[in-house]
């Protein structure tokens, strides 16, 4: 029964993503709307190909889901909230409710963070935390990009900062988040997704913004070093049993 609930939430999100790639919602695809405004933080179109990959691993996560432990109900509720929030995002985005779209992405990110923290702090497994980390990291990126899109849409002055400096600050914050999870959770997945997105940003701006290009390349190197410096060792019994909340 619990797996059926997870499968329903997953299918709802899959259907929303499929519809968004067509012109059924307001006559435009998700990516076409993204290109309506000049956003330096917007990654290239190929970056979004990671979404089907994430969905494959989520399907595997549902298949391997263990519903006989005490924490399973909490995981189901958090995953359902995340899927519902992400599904609601698509119509909000397509019909121009960008503020509400940011809010729905934030709810999804917080729910996935809660789900992420139900797993042992330094244990990466394909049927456990890794699929959650994939969706969580992509949702973080989506939230940051959504916020930047909303800022340009509402013509906010970004606290008086130039678009270049504002973008560099955003990229630095994302890199800091990746390093946090690399160090405290021995998680290489989040850094990998961020590196993929950063490369997409580089190709989207076509290396024309010098300071953004150099900053992005520098942060990519830092995240790669973080993956190797804080690479997970063989999990001990303590790590297997310990769950961080």
Steps between C-alpha positions, in 0.01 A plus 500: 500500500777743591683434175178565311472841667859579403436379146189721470694809614781412260260453207336834578838673477589306184173603335559865592850490353376332181226758449746784563717381212204548266303816420187391684558749783453852364647413161866492607746249640682551828830575327341745256369703792841487665657661195258793496722696741879548506613308809874450541435216742287308250675179387503378140216282372702177512529538878133411537565153359597405853134497599413166332811351660382617841159347436656164412685494831186608686314206347780274623476665844129419517568143388758457779296687762473322835164566661547288810712745701376773734627785283327389180177693563691824547689439177177433310337822626806712417532346153131558429527866603807543279332337199182702546692827535713423195192402300318821591807697389445419132159669452610790721809550285318462169227748588737765633451466876875513560480605864277205586725279290795603718298418811403155372864425415606611848241267657628215283862573595422511874302176479783327314750631753291343775488176301874518438571535872311182584793305356834435673720807481795348317351212306438509124299214350330485162180358641492738794637854525652554154170535305372737768822702478462523122149644519590719799801657328309564177218661700750731673626610159143547377419719801803725448430534126132571574591775743732660245232477232250667732749778578545581131126466433415748779791727399646492851837677528676212684594725795679726257736224387580438135362185338855364472583545869156371601552187289845438649354528851229247412756260353719534809206421728418189295863387514504556878187283531670226297812515718286486813341174392833364375664563837223431750319223312775361275255560217651517151163501324400858576837634389479296179159644412619853574811450287277381213285811537804729521630360171155564353518862616843540339374371166184708519691827541753369243791625713409860409477628859864482613450535875209254508699255288812517718299480822302203375812313390665571836197376694480186283862422591425560870201264491700231320773529762234480771369173355845342514606651833181394676435180306307246706703221651362154566198549727555391856239335715452830680428681174252235395303522822529873557242731350544875516198722567 
